[in-house]
Amino acid sequence: MRYFTFLSIALSLVLLSCEGPQGIPGPPGLPGQDGGLIVSSSFEIVVDFNAANGYEFIEPYGFEVLPTDVTLVYILWEEDINFDIWRLCPQNVFFNDGILTYNFDFTQTDVRFFLDGTVNLDFLDPVWTQGQVFRVVVVPADNVDGVDVSNIDNVLSLDNAREIEVRQY
């Protein structure tokens, strides 16, 4: 039994002290990136849609957005006494005469909010076009894997999510 114990310890020491050849190197990082923490950036903005602006509004991020980052836009759908209710865009509103869609698209430099659908946008009540509150959250693609992004609280609770900047115009 002693011999077996001695042999086990000796074999363990030999295996732990072995060093094999170096593996193939991983892919290079992005230029100018130091490999530090990757954080989410966000802001809140109030948008007025009208015929003069073509029922769209373009907002520059004001911070660096990488080609692999994901932009998520949420619209303030309802205000309850205790909390705000946010919905992930695009969002549809169904009317008797058609559909209104709150939508967005984005580039690496800005995000565009716009109204779309089958309703005549010129005849919408201002409740649907004026003072629409949006939250934009830009997150590294790696951070959203497996996260229910339809819930803004899930996205904002991701590691390293920054506080939301409120933009006033």
Long-range contacts (C-beta under 8 A, 24 or more apart in sequence): 30-66, 37-160, 38-140, 38-142, 38-143, 38-160, 39-160, 39-161, 39-162, 40-137, 40-138, 40-139, 40-140, 40-143, 40-155, 40-156, 40-158, 40-160, 40-161, 40-162, 41-65, 41-137, 41-138, 41-162, 42-135, 42-136, 42-137, 42-138, 42-156, 42-161, 42-162, 42-163, 42-164, 42-165, 43-135, 43-136, 43-164, 43-165, 43-166, 43-167, 44-133, 44-134, 44-135, 44-136, 44-164, 44-165, 44-166, 44-167, 45-113, 45-133, 45-134, 45-136, 45-167, 45-169, 46-131, 46-132, 46-133, 46-134, 46-168, 46-169, 47-113, 47-132, 47-133, 47-134, 48-129, 48-130, 48-131, 48-132, 49-113, 49-114, 49-115, 49-121, 49-129, 49-130, 49-132, 50-129, 50-130, 51-121, 51-122, 54-114, 55-114, 55-115, 55-121, 55-129, 56-112, 56-113, 56-114, 56-115, 57-112, 57-113, 57-114, 58-110, 58-111, 58-112, 58-113, 59-110, 59-111, 59-112, 59-113, 59-136, 59-167, 60-109, 60-110, 61-109, 61-110, 61-111, 61-136, 61-138, 63-138, 65-108, 65-109, 65-138, 66-108, 66-140, 67-108, 68-140, 68-141, 69-108, 69-138, 69-139, 69-140, 69-141, 70-138, 70-139, 70-140, 70-141, 70-144, 71-104, 71-106, 71-111, 71-136, 71-137, 71-138, 72-136, 72-137, 72-138, 72-139, 72-144, 72-149, 72-155, 73-104, 73-106, 73-111, 73-113, 73-134, 73-135, 73-136, 73-137, 74-134, 74-135, 74-137, 74-152, 75-102, 75-132, 75-133, 75-134, 76-132, 76-133, 76-134, 76-135, 86-135, 86-152, 87-150, 88-149, 88-150, 88-152, 89-134, 90-116, 92-117, 93-128, 95-119, 100-124, 100-128, 102-132, 104-134, 111-136, 135-164, 137-161
